[in-house]
Amino acid sequence: MYLGGVIRDLRINRGITQEKLAELSDLDPTHISMIERSLRFPTFKTLFSLADALGIPASKLVELVEERAGK
């Protein structure tokens, strides 16, 4: 539930569109949209692709999700 929001916030903070993130992560823009809205949950492969496209380690992405969830 929190993952989509973290990805959206990171993307916006970097000034990139969903389309650009999709291009950088080799995903479909619709898939990005669905992940950001928590309608789809990424596989580990997709998680690593998104983290790479956002310029952070996957572990940092997970850490940000944990922080948002209050863990």
ChimeraX attribute file (.defattr): number of C-alpha atoms within 10 A of each C-alpha:
attribute: neighborCount
match mode: 1-to-1
recipient: residues
	/A:1	15
	/A:2	16
	/A:3	22
	/A:4	21
	/A:5	16
	/A:6	18
	/A:7	23
	/A:8	19
	/A:9	13
	/A:10	18
	/A:11	18
	/A:12	12
	/A:13	10
	/A:14	11
	/A:15	10
	/A:16	14
	/A:17	13
	/A:18	20
	/A:19	15
	/A:20	15
	/A:21	20
	/A:22	20
	/A:23	13
	/A:24	14
	/A:25	20
	/A:26	13
	/A:27	17
	/A:28	13
	/A:29	17
	/A:30	12
	/A:31	16
	/A:32	24
	/A:33	17
	/A:34	14
	/A:35	19
	/A:36	21
	/A:37	17
	/A:38	15
	/A:39	12
	/A:40	14
	/A:41	17
	/A:42	17
	/A:43	9
	/A:44	10
	/A:45	8
	/A:46	14
	/A:47	20
	/A:48	18
	/A:49	21
	/A:50	25
	/A:51	19
	/A:52	15
	/A:53	18
	/A:54	20
	/A:55	11
	/A:56	13
	/A:57	16
	/A:58	17
	/A:59	12
	/A:60	11
	/A:61	21
	/A:62	16
	/A:63	13
	/A:64	18
	/A:65	19
	/A:66	13
	/A:67	12
	/A:68	14
	/A:69	11
	/A:70	7
	/A:71	8
